[in-house]
Amino acid sequence: MIRLPLTVEYALLGFLRKGPMHGYEIHRRLSDPAGMGLVWRLKQSQLYALLRRLEKEGYVGAALEPQETRPPRKVFQLTQLGNDAFLDWVQGPVLHGREMRLHFLAKLYFAQCEGPEVASRLIERQRAACQIWLAAHQANGDTLLDNHAYQWLVHRFRTAQIKAILAWLDECQQMVTAAAVMS
């Protein structure tokens, strides 16, 4: 049975969508302080362990590439299974607000790499998920005020977070739309 990748593993698949790469190049791109380095920190040893797992599970293939004065290096490429898994992942919303900080930001990075249509679709799907979260929180919140002040405060905090996420998603959509118009 194939186990679905973790978010950081999906990011590795996303880098391989650009073409075959060796582990060091993937690590360099993952660590880029102007890109995914803003979201993820991963040691090279962890990266290679994840790549081995993705290879074992069939998401990536690998071939040895000879080098003149050094040992051969392993070059990874995306398989059809890996490509399909990545495309499903990059277009779907996260399921919990706590996943916005890492998981959604990784999805957004790669959705933008895929193009403005994919990024817009991701943002819209995330907005729809957030609207459901907000409706559920608002439906439960009115009953908490009586004798449950702390619960009400926690509820208000979470409601405010969801509203802030929705406002931020509006900004994301504006940026994606503006970038599409300029290109």
N, C-alpha and C positions, 0 to 999 in steps of 0.2 A: 504494500500500500504506500502510495506517495503522500508524504506529509507536505502541506502547504507551507511555503516560505514565510519567514518573518518579514516585517516591513523593511528592515535593513537589507535582507536578502532580495526583496523586490527591487530595492535601489540598485543592487549589483546587477540584476537582470536589466534594469533600465539603462545602465551604462553600456552593457553589451549590445543593446539595440543599435548603437552607433557603429558596431562592428567588433570583430575579435580583438581582444586585449589581453595582455599579461597582467598578473596580479598587481604588480607595482603601479602600472598605469591606472588601473581601477582605483587603487588606494589614493593615488595623487588626485584624481578627479573627485573622489569621495571627500577628500580633505580640503578641497578648494575653499578658501575663506570667503570667496564671493558667491559660492553656490551651496552645495550640500554640506560643506564644512560648517555652515551656520546652524545646521540642524543635528548632524551626526558626528560622533567621535568614535573612531574604531581603530584599534591597534592592527598593525599588519598581520600579526600572528592570528588574530581573530578573523580577519578578512580571509586568509588562506584556509582556515578551518571552515568558514561558511562556503567558500568556493568548492572545497572538497565535498561538502554535504550536498550542494546544488548539483554537482557533477554526479554524485552517487544516486541522487533522486531523479536524474534525467532532465533537469532544467537547463543545464549547460553541458557542452562537450568540451574536450580539451585535446590539444595536440602539442607535442614537444617541438620547439623551434630551435634549431642549432644556432650557436653563436661562435664566432671565430676563436676568441681567447677565453671564453667562459663556458661553464656547463650549459646545456640546453635549458631553455625556459619554457614553462607551460603557458600556452596561449589558450584562452577560454573563448568560446563562442556560444551564442544562444541557440537552443534547440527549439523546435516548434512548440513543444510542451512549455518551455520557458517563456517563449514569446506570447503564447496564448494566456498563460497565467499572469504575465506582466500586464497585458492589455486589459484583462478583466479587473485587476487590482487598481490600475491607474484611473479607471473611470468610475469607481464606486466610492460612495461617501464613507467616512468613518462612522462607527456606530455609537460612540460615546464622546462626550465633550472633552474628557481627559485625553483623548487621542488626537486632539487638534494640534497640540504643540509639536509633536514629533511626526506622527503618522500622516496627518493631513498635509503638513508642510512638505513632506517628502513626496506625497502624491502630486501636490501642486507644482513642485519643481519639475517633475517628469511630465506632467500633463502639459506644461508650457513647452517643454522640449518636443512634445508630440504635435503641438500646433494650437492655435487659438480656439479651434472648435472643440478639441478634447478638453482644454482648460475650462472653457465656458460650460461645457456639459458637466464636468466635475463640480464646478462651483454651484451650478444650479441644483445638482443632486444633493450636495451638502446643505444648501439652503433649505431644500425640502425636508431633509432629515432634521435640521435644526428647528424648523417650524413645528415638526411633530414633537420634539423634545420640549419646546416652549409650551405648546398646548397642554401636554401632560403635566408639566410643572404648574402651570397656572390653574389647571383643574383641581389639583390637590392642595394648592396653597391656601385657599380661602378658609379651609377648615382648621388650619394650624394655629391661628392667632389665639384662640381661647385656651388658656392654660398651657400653652406650648411655645413660649416666647423664643426659646433657643431654636427649636425646629423651624419656626417661622423665619428667623434670621438666616438660617442655613438655606432655607427655601428661597428667600429673597436674593441671597448671594448667587445661587445657582441660576436663578432666573435672569439676573443682571449679566452673568457670564454669557448665557445663551444669546441675550440681546446684543451684547458686545460682539460676539462671534458673527451674528447676522449683519451687523453694521460693517464689520471688517470684510465679510464676504462680498458686500456691496462694493467696497473699495477694490477688492480683487477683481470683480467683474468689470469695473470701470477701467482698470489698468489693462486687462486682457483685451477689452474692446478697443481702447486707444492704441494699443500695440498692433492689433490686427489692421486698423485703419491706416497706420503709418507704414505698414509693410506692403 
